[in-house]
Amino acid sequence: MCGIFAVIGSREVSSLLIDGLRKLEYRGYDSAGIATIDNSNKDNSGQINVKKSKGKLINLSNLIKQKLPKGHVGIGHTRWATHGKPNERNAHPHLDFSGQIAVVQNGIIENYRDISKSLAIKGIKFTSETDTEIIPHLIGLEIEQSLANGFPPNGHTLLKAVQKVLTWLEGTYAIAVIWSKAPNALVVASEQAPLVLGFGEGEFFCASDTPALVGFTRTFLPLRDHEIALLTPLGIELYGDDGNRQHRAPSLLQGTEFFADKKDFRHFMLKEIYEQPETAQQWLDRFLPMDLPSGNSVALPISTSLVERIEQIQILACGTSRHAGMVGAYLLEQFAGVPTKVYFASEFRYAPPPLSPNTLTIGVSQSGETADTLAALRMEKERRDSADDPNFYFHQLGITNRVDSSLGRELENVIDIESGIEIGVAATKTFLGQMLSFYGLTLLFASHRQKRSSQEILDLSHDLRLIPKQLADLIKKHDSLSQEIAHLFVDTKDVIFLGRGINYPIALEGALKLKEISYIHAQGYPAGELKHGPIALLDQHVPVVSIAVPGIVYEKVLSNSQEAKARDARLIGVSTYGPESEMFDELFTIPKVSEWISPLLTVVPLQLFSYHIAAHKGLDVDQPRNLAKSVTVE
Ligand code: F6R
């Protein structure tokens, strides 16, 4: 979703801005822009230069290439449209009525309509359809007032004006502001939207996410809610919402491959699919090593006392992360015997179930910045805290790929899936890491509750340890098969995915992957539901993908698949090889494994199937239209 990158220092910044924005491209966007203050006039009166363009960053970089906008301070933005079409006019930065103040913003200002009306009454004309544009105008008016009251045109005057304006705004947002009369100042602020400060040598940065800082600095400090900072070429002053200076030590970026390259792969998504055996191996090495101390089923960072207290679990997540949660819920209930429910985070916030005692709330988010998930978790914390009853205590756990994210910082217990940065918008290896974490939790709860015999626990652990090799074999085999058959589906308009039991979430995930990157409509159903309505859709033009894995629902899924075939649907199986395989027109074989661990494998052919159809259609696989990697608005 929108990305902010801003810098102040002593060198020219326009190409640095493009560089920083490029590292935020993975978040998804539809237009981009930068503003710098050209301070080269002798009279020290700065001039704001704004350059914007629709579409990819390359358009902006081509636009400024001929004549780089000058300036040692600048703000940059990649926009994912919420208010107003994705065009140049609505792209950020936005200027105030005087043309002296430029602002970039992420998030949504909820009361912008009321404010725009009162600004219009004052004669201010709007040049965009965005909610953002009110901010520079409000700051402009406040600064006019300050100058009239004799305040000097400097960074602190800008800071004070921004501080005042923020008290009028409702919503969640992150902003960066510059003022042509204070070319040595950059003011940034955050209200429940991610923003990190970067400390370089003689230059300072702010960005929506840490990967943008790579190559500039490794020292960073995430802004907390309601905080505001004044950046100058000499340093950073940080203030809380009470106006008092804050002093917090910055952290050091961990990991070296923060900005991955595509290597020899055509797309990041394919590379990330190929990285799954490594993701699994690393997860196993950390959480399920061979040398576990005796009596331990898994090495997750979760205390025994927490596990002992928990009677039920609720999982809050969106999209693919919710599908991982659904696989988790199946395992936690059916294998470990813990009642578990999964919620769409976006629904939970406005329709939570009655408070249940001794409940573990798990937030799942690869980015750790999904606004719906964060808002649901915050709401749940608040309502449990205010219940003031130890039975309703907010027991919490996060599962994320970004421990440095808001989710990672806000929750007490976190499983870091450490899948490595995922650039493709369509989640693949992080889905695997999330699912594996639920297998870990299942082992933990099952052994503590003595729900399963030690042999059953050992069998599941043993099967998990075989996964990396099985994944590697599957990927190799199905990459070429899905490439071969992709052309058959290029004109397909609708696809139905069927699965049951533990593989029902995989049917949903297969459908989601296909929709998001190939733009083919796809729907996942529990196979038994087919005859209750969706079967009416079937004919020779609607292929059906059926996940049929030996286990308790195997025969049932095969019968449901037969029903589809009888309606002339082209049948694609994700199944083991056997006499029954004949019914499938295309077959992605998977090895004969225990049904418990099958989702870790069945998802792989579906990822490759979607990938190759999208790639065959020549689509932008890594940054599909309208999608964002971090969905930071509700
Ligand atoms: C699908 C996808 C999205 C995300 C969803 C939640 O490939 O990536 O459906 O799963 O937006 O994102 P996170 O996991 O960052 O909370």
Boltz pocket constraint, residues with backbone or C-beta under 6 A from the ligand:
constraints:
  - pocket:
      binder: B
      contacts: [[A, 318], [A, 319], [A, 320], [A, 321], [A, 322], [A, 364], [A, 365], [A, 366], [A, 367], [A, 368], [A, 369], [A, 370], [A, 373], [A, 425], [A, 426], [A, 427], [A, 428], [A, 512], [A, 513], [A, 516], [A, 628], [A, 629], [A, 630], [A, 631]]
      max_distance: 6.0
